[in-house]
Amino acid sequence: MATRVDVTPAAADMMRRLRGQHGPLMFHQSGGCCDGSSPMCYLDGEFRTGQSDVLLESLKIDGVDEPITFWMSSSQFELWKHTHLTVDVVPGRGSGFSLEAPEGVRFLIRSRLLTSEELAELAS
């Protein structure tokens, strides 16, 4: 089944850790403020989403009871709609407000173009 967002095992481990420390989580793909274009991790509902945001994926992470939603602004989605995103985590402290910052790591996006088959599946 085609997805718009996946996570690496290291990112999933960090999500489980953050969920255990803070509670339910959500992501919003930053559009360039604060920490460039980094995926920002917040407590679920802490970042207000609305009609100008697109829910890209409800991530199911083993060991996390509830899905972790992944959002992006609709204007950014128009530019990235042909892109598959993979959330990864790497050493280094980001400069944003994301929950992982005090852990000495930062989430980042690895991307590739969606295949024509994936685009067709996601459109249906």
N, C-alpha and C positions, 0 to 999 in steps of 0.2 A: 504494500500500500504506500502510495506516494505521500511524503510529508514535506512541509516547508522548512521545518526546524528539527534537528537532531542534536544530541549531546554526546561528547566523548565520555569514556568511563571516568576520567579524572574530573570532569565537570559534574557528572552525576554524583560522585563521591562528595564533592564540595557542596552540592545542593542538599544532599542528605544531612551533612554536618550543619549547614546553615538552618535547615528546617528544624533539626533537633535543638538548636540554640535559640531560634527566634520565633518559630511557628510557620504557618503557611506562607509560601513565597509567590512572587510574580516577577516577570522580566518585562522591561520596556527597552527596545532598541533605540539607543540615543542617536539623535540626528546630527550630532556634531558639537553640542554644548559640553562643557565641563571636561569630559574625558574622550573627546573625539567621537568616534562612532562605535562606542562600546556597548555591549548589552549590560544594562543596569539591573541589578537584583534588589528588589524591595520586599518588605512585608506585603502580603496580599492585601490590596486595597490602599496601600500607602501612597502609591502613585495614581492619581486620578485619571482614568481613561474615560473617553466619551465618543461622540459621533465622529470625531476627527481621528480616531484610532482604529486599527484593524487587528483583530485577534488572529495571529498567524498559526498558533498551535496551542493545544493543551497537552503539555508534556507529561507522560506517564513515566515516573522514575521509580524503579524498584526500591522499596523501603520507605517511600513517601506515600502516605495515605491518599492525599488529594492531588489532582493534576496541578502542575505549575504552568500558569498561563504565560504566553510570550506575545507581547504586543509591539506594534510599530505605528507611527503616525501614517495616516492615509496618504499624505503627500510624499513621504519617503517610500511607502509601499509602491506607489506608481513607478518609482525609479528602480525598485528592487524586486518587482513582481516576478521576474524571470530567474530569481536567484534562490538557491537552496542554502540555508544557513546551518552551520554546525557550531554549537557553543562549546568552547574549550576553556581551560583554565591554565594559566602560566604563572611562574614566579614573578613577583614585582608588584608594587603597590600602584594602583590606578589613582587618579586625582579626583574621582567623582564621589558620589554618595552611595555607591553600591555596597551591599552588606558584606561582601567578601574582603573589602579593603583592609580592615584590621588584621586579617589572616595572613597578610604578606603575599597574596596572590591577586590576580585579576582575571575576570572573564574576558574572553575575546571571541570574535566571530571569524570562522574560516568559511569561505563561500565558494560556490561553483554555480554554473548555470544549470538550471533544471533542464532535463531532457525533454524532447517533444512529447514523449510518452507520459512523463510525469506531469507536464503542463496540461495535457488532455485529461488525465485522471483527476487532477486538482480542480479543473474547470467543471467536472460533472457532479 
